[in-house]
């Protein structure tokens, strides 16, 4: 019979050589992968926002926003005789700011449901501390172009101690869930960010274009990273099988 003793000492020369080769391979593959990923970002296609369409084509009252967020739309309605929300604690161009959100009554002919509805419109912004009200009186007709954005979660935070301007109230978030408690139903689930602004409130920046990845370069980046991971796997297996002195075998009765 033959018997095998335990495996011997670690062959540090082999192990260190294998580790150095693996580090070099992983480093090269990682660097090449990152280079390709950078190319995927910088050589991607610039996509302009889709042209504005009537609101009813992308979103109905009380309907979940979903794919409607980020779409450019136009709508015609009248400013509702409801207090507007002045949202505090914002920042625009590095300056503390407040934003005005008004209720726009969308007529039945514009909603796509056959009944009128209320749309929250982000009219614009002002530097924080400059108390101001709405510019257009309730009942004024308005045709607005802008983009749809998702509502914010309701937040419990402090609001200014100063009295708000006539026809407004302080709010800490652009949350349709809160606005629905005071404004007429049904309420749209998205907010419309207006491109026009008013005399007192400055319009926010238009929806910027987006950049799509160069998918070929992105695929090359993933391939390089997979090569690096495979090289690391092979190195670990090789060290496990060859990194120690082979066991000696002894003859026995």
C-alpha positions as CSV (number, residue, x, y, z in Angstrom):
1,X,0.0,0.0,0.0
2,X,1.0,3.6,-0.4
3,X,0.1,6.5,1.9
4,X,0.3,10.3,1.2
5,X,1.5,12.8,3.7
6,X,0.0,16.3,4.0
7,X,0.8,18.9,1.4
8,X,4.0,20.7,1.8
9,X,5.0,24.3,2.4
10,X,3.9,27.1,0.2
11,X,6.0,27.8,-2.8
12,X,6.2,31.5,-2.4
13,X,8.2,32.0,-5.6
14,X,5.5,30.5,-7.7
15,X,2.7,32.2,-5.7
16,X,4.2,35.7,-5.9
17,X,4.9,35.3,-9.6
18,X,1.4,34.2,-10.3
19,X,0.0,37.1,-8.2
20,X,2.1,39.7,-10.0
21,X,1.0,38.3,-13.4
22,X,-2.6,38.4,-12.3
23,X,-2.4,41.9,-11.0
24,X,-0.8,43.0,-14.3
25,X,-3.5,41.3,-16.3
26,X,-6.3,42.6,-14.2
27,X,-4.9,46.1,-14.2
28,X,-4.5,46.1,-18.0
29,X,-8.0,44.7,-18.6
30,X,-9.5,47.2,-16.0
31,X,-7.8,50.2,-17.6
32,X,-8.8,49.1,-21.2
33,X,-12.3,48.6,-19.9
34,X,-12.5,52.0,-18.3
35,X,-11.1,53.6,-21.5
36,X,-13.8,51.9,-23.6
37,X,-16.5,53.0,-21.0
38,X,-15.3,56.6,-21.2
39,X,-15.5,56.4,-25.0
40,X,-19.0,55.0,-24.7
41,X,-20.0,58.1,-22.7
42,X,-18.2,60.7,-24.8
43,X,-19.0,59.3,-28.2
44,X,-22.6,58.6,-27.4
45,X,-25.5,60.1,-29.4
46,X,-27.1,63.3,-28.1
47,X,-30.8,63.0,-28.0
48,X,-33.0,66.1,-28.0
49,X,-36.3,66.0,-26.0
50,X,-39.3,64.9,-28.0
51,X,-41.4,67.8,-29.4
52,X,-44.2,69.1,-27.2
53,X,-47.6,67.3,-27.6
54,X,-51.0,68.0,-26.1
55,X,-51.1,66.9,-22.4
56,X,-54.0,64.5,-23.1
57,X,-51.8,62.4,-25.4
58,X,-49.4,61.4,-22.7
59,X,-51.2,61.7,-19.3
60,X,-54.8,61.6,-18.1
61,X,-56.1,63.0,-14.7
62,X,-55.4,60.7,-11.7
63,X,-53.4,58.4,-13.9
64,X,-49.9,57.2,-12.8
65,X,-47.2,59.3,-14.5
66,X,-44.9,56.4,-15.6
67,X,-43.4,57.1,-19.0
68,X,-45.0,60.6,-19.1
69,X,-42.3,62.0,-16.8
70,X,-39.9,64.0,-18.8
71,X,-42.2,64.5,-21.8
72,X,-42.8,68.0,-23.2
73,X,-46.4,69.0,-23.4
74,X,-48.7,71.9,-24.0
75,X,-52.0,72.6,-22.3
76,X,-54.6,75.4,-22.2
77,X,-56.6,76.2,-19.1
78,X,-57.5,78.8,-16.6
79,X,-55.8,79.6,-13.3
80,X,-58.0,78.2,-10.5
81,X,-59.3,80.4,-7.7
82,X,-57.2,78.4,-5.2
83,X,-54.2,79.5,-3.0
84,X,-50.9,78.7,-4.7
85,X,-48.1,76.9,-2.9
86,X,-44.8,78.6,-2.3
87,X,-42.3,75.8,-1.9
88,X,-39.3,76.8,0.3
89,X,-35.9,75.3,0.9
90,X,-34.8,75.1,-2.8
91,X,-31.6,76.1,-4.5
92,X,-31.2,77.5,-8.1
93,X,-27.8,78.4,-9.5
94,X,-26.4,78.0,-6.0
95,X,-28.8,80.5,-4.5
96,X,-31.5,79.7,-1.9
97,X,-34.8,79.9,-3.7
98,X,-38.6,79.5,-3.4
99,X,-40.8,78.1,-6.1
100,X,-44.4,78.9,-7.0
101,X,-46.8,76.1,-7.8
102,X,-50.3,77.0,-9.0
103,X,-53.5,75.1,-9.8
104,X,-54.5,75.2,-13.4
105,X,-58.0,74.1,-14.3
106,X,-57.9,72.1,-17.5
107,X,-61.2,72.1,-19.3
108,X,-63.0,68.9,-20.2
109,X,-62.1,69.3,-23.9
110,X,-58.4,69.2,-23.0
111,X,-58.2,66.4,-20.4
112,X,-59.3,63.5,-22.7
113,X,-61.7,62.2,-20.1
114,X,-64.7,64.4,-20.7
115,X,-64.4,66.2,-17.4
116,X,-62.3,69.1,-16.1
117,X,-59.3,68.4,-13.9
118,X,-56.6,70.3,-11.9
119,X,-53.0,70.4,-13.0
120,X,-50.2,71.6,-10.7
121,X,-47.9,74.0,-12.6
122,X,-44.5,75.0,-11.4
123,X,-44.6,78.7,-12.5
124,X,-41.0,79.7,-11.6
125,X,-38.7,80.7,-8.8
126,X,-37.6,83.7,-6.8
127,X,-34.7,84.3,-4.4
128,X,-35.5,83.1,-0.9
129,X,-36.9,85.8,1.4
130,X,-38.5,87.9,-1.4
131,X,-42.2,87.4,-0.5
132,X,-44.3,87.6,-3.6
133,X,-47.7,86.4,-4.8
134,X,-49.1,85.3,-8.1
135,X,-49.1,87.6,-11.1
136,X,-52.1,86.4,-13.2
137,X,-55.5,86.7,-11.4
138,X,-57.7,83.6,-11.0
139,X,-59.8,82.9,-14.0
140,X,-57.1,84.2,-16.4
141,X,-56.7,81.9,-19.4
142,X,-53.2,80.5,-20.0
143,X,-51.5,78.3,-22.6
144,X,-48.5,76.7,-21.1
145,X,-45.6,74.7,-22.6
146,X,-43.2,72.8,-20.4
147,X,-42.3,69.3,-19.3
148,X,-43.8,66.9,-16.8
149,X,-42.0,65.9,-13.6
150,X,-42.7,63.5,-10.9
151,X,-44.1,64.8,-7.6
152,X,-42.0,64.8,-4.5
153,X,-42.8,62.9,-1.3
154,X,-44.6,64.8,1.4
155,X,-42.0,66.2,3.9
156,X,-42.4,67.5,7.4
157,X,-40.0,70.4,7.7
158,X,-40.1,74.0,8.9
159,X,-41.5,76.8,6.8
160,X,-40.9,80.5,7.1
161,X,-42.4,82.3,10.1
162,X,-43.3,85.3,8.0
163,X,-46.8,85.5,6.6
164,X,-47.0,84.3,2.9
165,X,-48.2,86.7,0.2
166,X,-51.9,87.0,-0.4
167,X,-53.3,84.0,-2.3
168,X,-50.4,81.7,-1.3
169,X,-49.4,79.3,1.4
170,X,-46.0,77.9,2.5
171,X,-45.1,74.3,1.5
172,X,-42.0,72.2,2.0
173,X,-42.4,69.9,-1.0
174,X,-44.0,69.8,-4.4
175,X,-46.2,66.9,-3.3
176,X,-49.5,66.3,-5.2
177,X,-50.6,64.2,-2.3
178,X,-50.7,67.4,-0.2
179,X,-52.1,69.6,-2.9
180,X,-55.0,67.2,-3.5
181,X,-56.2,67.9,0.0
182,X,-57.0,71.5,-0.9
183,X,-57.3,71.7,-4.6
184,X,-60.3,70.4,-6.6
185,X,-60.2,66.8,-7.8
186,X,-59.3,65.0,-10.0
187,X,-55.7,66.0,-9.8
188,X,-53.0,65.1,-12.3
189,X,-50.3,62.9,-10.7
190,X,-47.5,64.9,-12.4
191,X,-46.4,68.5,-12.2
192,X,-45.9,70.7,-15.3
193,X,-42.7,72.8,-15.2
194,X,-43.6,75.9,-17.2
195,X,-41.1,77.4,-19.7
196,X,-42.7,80.8,-19.6
197,X,-42.4,82.2,-16.1
198,X,-44.1,85.5,-15.2
199,X,-43.1,89.0,-14.4
200,X,-42.3,88.1,-10.8
201,X,-41.3,84.5,-11.1
202,X,-38.3,83.4,-13.2
203,X,-38.9,80.2,-15.3
204,X,-36.7,77.2,-14.6
205,X,-34.3,75.8,-17.2
206,X,-35.8,73.9,-20.1
207,X,-35.5,70.2,-20.3
208,X,-31.9,69.4,-21.3
209,X,-30.9,66.9,-24.0
210,X,-29.7,63.5,-22.9
211,X,-26.8,61.4,-24.2
212,X,-27.1,57.8,-25.1
213,X,-24.2,55.4,-24.6
214,X,-22.2,54.1,-27.5
215,X,-23.3,50.5,-27.1
216,X,-20.4,49.1,-29.0
217,X,-17.8,50.7,-26.8
218,X,-19.8,49.8,-23.7
219,X,-19.8,46.1,-24.8
220,X,-16.1,46.2,-25.4
221,X,-15.7,47.6,-21.8
222,X,-17.7,44.8,-20.4
223,X,-15.6,42.3,-22.4
224,X,-12.3,43.6,-21.0
225,X,-13.6,43.5,-17.4
226,X,-14.8,39.9,-18.0
227,X,-11.3,39.0,-19.3
228,X,-9.8,40.5,-16.1
229,X,-12.2,38.5,-13.9
230,X,-11.4,35.3,-15.8
231,X,-7.6,35.9,-15.4
232,X,-8.1,36.4,-11.7
233,X,-10.2,33.2,-11.5
234,X,-7.5,31.2,-13.4
235,X,-4.8,32.5,-11.1
236,X,-6.6,31.5,-8.0
237,X,-7.2,28.0,-9.4
238,X,-3.5,27.7,-10.4
239,X,-2.2,28.8,-7.0
240,X,-4.5,26.3,-5.3
241,X,-3.2,23.4,-7.4
242,X,0.4,24.4,-7.8
243,X,1.3,26.7,-5.0
244,X,2.5,24.1,-2.5
245,X,5.1,21.4,-2.5
246,X,3.5,18.2,-3.8
247,X,2.7,15.6,-1.2
248,X,5.2,12.7,-0.8
249,X,4.1,9.1,-1.0
250,X,5.5,6.4,1.3
251,X,5.3,2.7,0.8
252,X,3.9,0.7,3.6
253,X,3.0,-2.9,4.3
